C-alpha cells in the first residue's frame, strides 16, 4: 500500500498490508495475552501510559513531520494535535484510578455491595485520519488502562502515524501481544469485523459507522461509534465584539481545513449584526495563508483525500445553482497536491447540500435569521447531533437554546472544542456511546455487582 503525501502527490512509503491470516494471528496473540495484562496492577498500567505520553513529547518533531506529510495539515497544527493528545493522556492517567477501581456502594456490619469494573477483553479500534493522535488516544488509552488488549487499525491515510503509535506504546512497556497494529484500507476493516472481538470502537463517517453497527449487531458486544456532524452555531444580535466573534468562528469552521467532525459547518447570524459579521468573517478567511503545509505561517494545507475535492466542488455547484452567492473561494487549485480554496457562501438555504450534508472541508454557508426562534428551528433541522454553539452576551439567552438541541456537546461563546473531562458523544447520525471523561474510561469495562455477605 502506497502512502501518498497530499501536498505533493509523492509516495512517502510503501507499506505491507495485512491479510486475513495475519489478522487472525494478531487476534490469537491478543486473546492469549489479555487476561495476563488485566492481572497487571492498575498502577503499573497507568505508569506505562504515562511513559507513552512522555515519548510523545520526546519525539514530537518526528511525529509532527510524519503527520503533516501524510495528512497535509500545517506543521503547527500537527504539533498542536500532539500536544492535545498529551493533555488527554494526562487526564486519563490521572483519573483512571478513581473510575476504574472497585467502588463500594453500600456497606454495613453484615454485607458489602461493590461494583467491580472488568475489561471487555480484546477490542478493535478502527481509527480516523483527520486527528489520528486525538481520536486514537480517546480509545486505545482508556482501553489499555482498563486491562483490554487492542487491535488498532489506523486509517490508510495515516498509517505511518499508526505505526509510530504502536512503536511508542511498545517502547513505553505495553506488551507487543497487547497492542497490535493492522495496516490496510476498508477491506481490512471488514475483515476485522469478522473476528470474535469483545468490542468495536470506530471513528469516521456515518455511512461506515452504520455498516459496522449492522455487521456486528448479532455478536451483542459493545459497538461505539464516533461519527460526523453538521455542527451549527448561532450569532445573536447582542454580541459586543462582532469582529472578534467572526474571527473565532472562522477558525472554528476552517481549522484543519474544516476536516474535523466538530468543525462549524453551518452559521446562522441575527439580521442586526449579519452584514458586519459576514464582512469580518470573509476578511479573516482571506487573510490566512494557503500553501505548502511545512511552510511557517501557512493556515490552509492540503486536503487529505484527493477524491474529496469532487465532493467539495459538487457542494459549491449545487449551492450556486440554487441561488447562493459566493463571497470567496469555491474552486480546486490546479497543480500538484490536493488544494481547495477556502469558500464562503451566503444567501444559502436548507435546500442546498452545503447546509445539509457534511462538508468536511474548507466550505461554510452563512444564513441570516430574524430571531432566536428561527435560528433554533434551523439548527434543529438536521440528521446529525454532535455539537452546537451560541454566541450571546448573556448565558441566560444561550443556555435555553443549547438545552433544546439534540446534541452531545453545547458551546456558549466558543466552538470546535473538546475537553478530556467531559464526555465526547454524538446523537442521531453523529454516533452512539461516549469517549473521554469518566464515562469514556468506563466504556471499556463490564460492571460486575458483588454481593458480599458475612
N, C-alpha and C positions, 0 to 999 in steps of 0.2 A: 504494500500500500504506500503510495507516494504522499508525503506531507508537503503541501503547497503553501508558499508564502503569498497571501492575498494581495500584498502591496506590490509585489514584483512578478508574481506568477511563476517564480522559480521553485524548483524542488529543494526542500530543506533536508529531507531524509527519506529513505525508503525503509519501511518497517515491515516486519514479519507479522502477518495476520494469523490470529488463532484459527483453529479448526474445531470441528465437533469433538474430536478425540482429545485435543489439548484442553478444551474447556471441561470435559468430563474428568480429566486427570486433575485439573486445578480444583474442581469441586471435591474430588475424593480427598485431596490433601487438606482442604479447608475443613471438611467434615470430620476427618480423623483428628485434627488438632484443636478443634473449637472447645471441646469440653475441658481440655487441659488449660487453655487460655482463660476460660471462665473461672478456673480454680486459682489463677494468679490473683493476688490481692488487688483490690481496687486501688490501693495506694501505689502499687507498682505499675498498674496500667496507666494511672494518672501521670506518674513520673515519665513514662515512655512518651506520652503525648506532649508533655512539656518539652522534652528533648526534641521532638519533631518541630515544635514551634520555634525553638532556638535555631534549628538547622534552616528553617525557612528564612530567618533573619540573616544568618551567616551566608547563605547562598543567594540572597535576594538579587544581586546583579545578574547572575547567570539565569535564574528563574524568570526574571522580568524580560530579559532579552529573548528567551525562548518563547515566552507568552506573546510578546509583540510580533515575533517572526511568524508564528502560526495563526494568530487571530487578527493581526492588523491593527490592534488598538495602540494608541500612542504610548510610548515608553513610560511617561509619567503616570498614565492611568494603569499600566501594568504594575508599576511599583506600588501605586495606591491599593491595588487589589491584594497584593501580597501582604501589605500592612494591615488591611482589613481582615484578612484571613487570620493573621497572628492575633489580632484583637479578639476574634471569635473563639479561637482555640484557648486563649487565656480565660475567657468567661466560662467556657465549657469545662475546662480542667479545674478551675477554682470552685465550681459549683457542683461538680459531679458527685462528691461525697454526700452532699446534702440531699440529693434527689435520687441517687441510685442505691443508697444504703437501706437496710431493713428499717421499717418505720413502725414503731409501737403505736397502735391506735387506741387501745384500751387495756388497762391493767389493774388488777386488784389482788388480794391475797390468794384467791383460788384460780385465777386464769389470766392469761395474757393473749391479746389479739395483735397479730403482726401482719403487715404487708411486706412480702419479700419480692424484690424486682429481679427477675431472672432473665438472662439473654434470650433473644428469639432463636439464635442458632447461627446458621450460615445465611447471610443476606446478600442480595445483589444491589449494587449502587451503580445505576446506569445514569451517567452524569452528562452535563451540558458543556458547550464550548464557549459561551459568552462570558462567563465568570468561573472558569474551572476550579480555581482555588476556593472561592467563596461558596459556590454551591456544593463543592466537594466536601469541605470541612463541615458543612451543615449536616452531612450524613455519615461519612466514614469515621469522623472523630467521636461523636457520641456512640456510634455502633461499637467501636473498639473499646471505648471506656466501659460500656455495659457488658463486655465479655463476648461479643459476637465475632465471628470470622466474616471477612468481606471479600466478595468477588466484585472488583471495581472495573467498570468499563468506562474509560474517558471517551468523550466524543472523538470521532475520527478527525475532527478539525482542531483538536487539542491533545492529540495522542502523545506528543513529546512531553508536554506538561504532565500528563498522566504517568508517564514513565519516571519523570523526576519525583513525583509524589510517592510512587512506590519505592524508589531508591531511598528517599529521605526517611520514610517510615521504617524501612529495614535498618537504616543507619541509626535510628532512634531506639532500636531494640524491639520493634514489633516483629515477631517471628515470621519468616517467609511463608510458612504454611497458614498464616492467619490473614494475610493481605495479599491477594493475587490480582494482577492487572491483566485484563482481557483486551486485546487490540483488534479493532475491526470496525466495520460500518454497521448498518442496520441489520444485515443478515446475521452478524454475530450476536447482536442484541436479541434477535428472535430465537437463536439457539439457547441463549441464557434463560429465556422464559420457559424452556422445556426442562430445565434442571429442577430437581426436587428441593428447591430452596425454602427457607423459612420466612422470607420476607423479600419484597421487591420495592425499591425506592428509586423513583425516576424523576429527573428534571428535564423539561423540554416542552414540546408543543402539545396542545390539546389533542390533536389527531393521533399522535403517537401514544400519548398517555391513555386515551380511551382504548386503543388497541391493546395495550399492555394489561389494562384493567380487565378487559374481556377475556384475554388469554389465560390469566392466572386465577380467575374468579373461582373455578372449581376446586382449587387447592385449599381454599379457605385459610389463607395465611395473610398477614398484613400486606397491603399494597398501598403505598403512599405516593402521591403524585403532586409535584410542584410544577405547575403549568403556566401558560402565558396570561396576558392581561390586555385590556383595552382601557388603561387607567385614566380616569378623568380628574381634572381639577377645575375649581370654580373660583373666579376672582370677583369678589364683591365690590360694591361701589364705595365702601368706607375705608379701603386701604389708603394709608397716608403716603407711602413711598412707592408709587406706581412703577417707576423705572427700576428700582431695586427688586421689586417682585417680578417684573418682566425678565430681568437678567437671571434671577434664581430659578424661575420656572423654565426658561430656555435651557439652562444647564440640566434641569430635571428631564427635559424632553430629549436632549441631544448628547448627553454624556455617553461615552462608549458607542458613539454613532447611533444612539437610540436602540441599541441591541441589548436591552435589559427587560426582563419580564415586568419590572415595576417602573419602567420609563413612563413619563407623562405621554399619553397618546391622544388625549382629547382635551381641549381647553375651552371653557365657557367663561365669557367675560361680561360683566354687567355693562349695559349700554352707556352708562355715565362715564366710565373710565376706558371704554373699549378702544377708542382711537389712540389715546395716549399709550395705552398698554401695547397695542399692536406695533406702533412706531418704535417703541423702545425694544420690543422683542426682536423685531427684524434687524434693528441696528446691532444688537448683541450677536445674533447669529452670523451676520455678515462680517463682524469684527474678528471672529475666530478664524484661525489659520487651518487650512486643509492641505494635506500632503504626506510625505514620507513619515510614517509613524516613529521612526527613530530620530527625527529632527527635533531639537528642542523648540518648544513653543507651539508645536502642532496640536490642535484640539481634535480635528476630524482626521482619523486614519482611514484605512481601507475597510470595506465591508468584508466580513469574514468569508462568506459563501458567495461565489460568483453568480450562481444561479438565482440568488435572491434579488439581484439587480432587476430582473424582469418583473418580479412582484412589485417592487417599488415603482417602476415605470408604469405598470398597469394601474396602480392606485392613483397616480397623478393623472393619467389619461382619463380614467373614469371620473375623477372629480371635475376636471376641466370640461368634459363633455356634458356634465350635469349642472354647470353654471358656476363653479368655484373660480376664484381669481388667484393667480399665482403671484406672490409678492417677491419671492426669491427662490432660486434653485430650480429643481424639477427634472434634471437630466443626469444620465450616466456620463461620466467624464471619460472621454476617449483616451486610449493609450494603455500602457502596461498597468496592471493592477485593477482591483475591483473598487472603484470610487464612484460615489453618488453625491451630487450637490446637495447640501443641506437645504431643505424645502419647507416653505411656509405657505399654507393655503388658507384663504378666508372665503367668506360667503359660502361656507360648507353647510351641508345638511346631513341628516341621518340616512338619506337615500344613497349616500356615497360610501364606497368601500373604505376610504380613509378614516371614516368615523365609526365603522362597524367592525372591520377586520383588523387583527393585529398587524401593525406595520413592521415592527422590529427593525427599524432603520431610521435615518435622519429625515423624517417627514412628520409634520404636525398640521392638524386642522384647528383653526381658531374660530369660534362661533359666538355671535353676540346674543345676549339674553336680556330680558326686561326686568326679571326679578328672581328671588330665591326659588320660588315655586317652579318656574320654568327650568332653571338650572338643575334642580333636583330631579325633575321628570326626565330630562335628557341624560343626566348622569346614571339614572337607573335603567335606561334603555340599552341594555347590553346583556349578552350571554355570559360575560366574564364577571369576576368578582375578586380581584386581587387587592388593589389599593384604590384610594380616592382621597383627594385633598381639597381643603377650602382655605382660601386666603381672605382673612377678615380682620378688622381691628379688634373685635371682641370675640372671646371664646364662646360667650353665650349665644352668639349668632351662628358660629360654625358648628358647634358640637351637636345641636339637634339635627342638622343636615347629615353629619357623619354617622350618627346613630341610626338613621333611617336607611342608609345604604348597605346593601348586602355584600360587604367586602371583608377581607381578612385583616386589613390594616387601614386605619384612618389617620390623616395628617391635617393638623391645623398649622398654617403658616410654614409648612415645609413639604417636601415631596421626595420621591425616589430615595427613601431612607430605610435601612434595616438595622435593628438593634439585636444583639445576641440575647438580651434579657427578655425580649418579647417574642411571642410565637410568630413564626412566619408561615402563613397559611392562606390558601385560596378557597373560594367558594364557586359554585357552578362550574363553568368550564375552566376555571383557574386552578382546579385541583382538589385534593382531598388529603386531610391529615395536616400535621404541623411539624416544622423543624424549629430549632433554637428554643430558648427559654427552658424551663423545667419540663415542659411538655415535649420538647424536642429530644431531651435526654431520655425521657421515659418511653418515647415512641419505639425505642429499640429493645424494650423489655416486655416480658409477660408477668403481670402481677399474680402473685400467689398469696392467698389468705391462709395464715397459720393460726389455728385454734389450739392453744396450749393450756391444758387444764391440769392442775396439781401443784 
